[in-house]
C-alpha cells in the first residue's frame, strides 16, 4: 500500500467485489466471501491496517453482521458512521454516529486519522464522495464469482460515466480478467 502524500492521508474507496460488481450479497451478506475463501493478496490487509487512520461507514453496513469488525477486528481506531438516525444507534467504542454532509465527515475523519488514510466502507457514501471529488483512489479486489444480486459498488442510473485513470500504465487501457466457470 502506498503511503499518504502531501502531509495528509488519502481518501480510499476499497472493496473486494464480485466480477459482476457486487460488494455484498443481499442484506449486506458477506457469506459469499468467507464460504469460498476469497482473500486479498498476501500483505494487502496488513498494509491497509497499518496505513488506515479512520474509517467512514454507512449505517446499513455497520448494522450488518460483519460491520462491527473492520478486517476481522484487527484494526482499531475511529469509525464515523453516517446515518439518518444517530439517536437509535447502539453506542460502540471509537464509533461516532453522525447525520451530516459526507464532505464534512471526510474533514472530521482526516483530522482524526493523524495523516494516515481514510477508508470508505460504503457504496452509497463512496458514490457521494466520488461525485464531490473527494475520493483519491479506488482500490478493488475482484473475486472470481458472479453473485447476481446484492449491494453494488457503484450504481447511478441515468448518471454520466466517470472516467478513471489507472495508477500505472496507459489511461485508455483495460484490465483483462479471464475465468472459467467451475462445476
BELCOR-V98823 format. One record per residue. RES is the residue in one letter. SS is DSSP state (2 for helix, 1 for strand, 0 for the rest). PSI is psi in whole degrees, 0 to 359 (* if undefined). Layout:
{{RES	SS	PSI} {RES	SS	PSI}}
This chain:
{{X	0	136} {X	0	152} {X	0	156} {X	0	156} {X	1	162} {X	0	34} {X	0	1} {X	1	155} {X	0	164} {X	0	159} {X	1	109} {X	1	138} {X	1	105} {X	1	134} {X	1	153} {X	1	136} {X	1	160} {X	1	163} {X	0	333} {X	0	14} {X	0	14} {X	1	134} {X	1	347} {X	1	157} {X	0	187} {X	2	143} {X	2	32} {X	2	24} {X	0	135} {X	0	10} {X	2	335} {X	2	329} {X	2	310} {X	2	323} {X	2	329} {X	2	355} {X	0	21} {X	0	139} {X	0	158} {X	0	166} {X	0	153} {X	0	135} {X	0	344} {X	2	310} {X	2	318} {X	2	321} {X	2	319} {X	2	313} {X	2	315} {X	2	322} {X	2	353} {X	1	130} {X	1	338} {X	1	157} {X	1	140} {X	1	126} {X	1	164} {X	1	160} {X	2	320} {X	2	314} {X	2	320} {X	2	319} {X	2	352} {X	0	165} {X	0	332} {X	0	358} {X	0	334} {X	0	358} {X	0	78} {X	2	131} {X	2	45} {X	2	20} {X	2	1} {X	0	340} {X	0	138} {X	0	133} {X	0	185} {X	1	135} {X	1	130} {X	1	116} {X	1	117} {X	1	133} {X	0	151} {X	0	347} {X	0	71} {X	2	337} {X	2	336} {X	2	12} {X	0	141} {X	0	121} {X	0	146} {X	0	149} {X	0	135} {X	0	14} {X	1	129} {X	1	122} {X	1	125} {X	1	143} {X	0	84} {X	0	168} {X	0	134} {X	2	326} {X	2	321} {X	2	321} {X	2	326} {X	2	316} {X	2	319} {X	2	316} {X	2	318} {X	2	320} {X	2	322} {X	2	337} {X	2	348} {X	0	41} {X	0	352} {X	0	176} {X	1	157} {X	1	132} {X	1	128} {X	1	115} {X	1	60} {X	0	122} {X	2	317} {X	2	312} {X	2	320} {X	2	318} {X	2	316} {X	2	317} {X	2	326} {X	2	315} {X	2	331} {X	0	358} {X	0	24} {X	0	1} {X	0	123} {X	0	329} {X	1	142} {X	1	125} {X	1	107} {X	1	143} {X	1	111} {X	1	118} {X	1	144} {X	0	70} {X	0	147} {X	0	116} {X	0	322} {X	0	343} {X	0	152} {X	0	210} {X	1	116} {X	1	151} {X	0	311} {X	0	125} {X	0	117} {X	0	71} {X	0	130} {X	0	355} {X	0	161} {X	0	148} {X	0	146} {X	0	114} {X	0	142} {X	0	150} {X	0	124} {X	0	151} {X	0	344} {X	0	144} {X	0	191} {X	0	132} {X	0	346} {X	0	1} {X	0	155} {X	0	168} {X	0	126} {X	0	125} {X	0	124} {X	0	131} {X	0	159} {X	0	133} {X	0	139} {X	0	143} {X	0	*}}
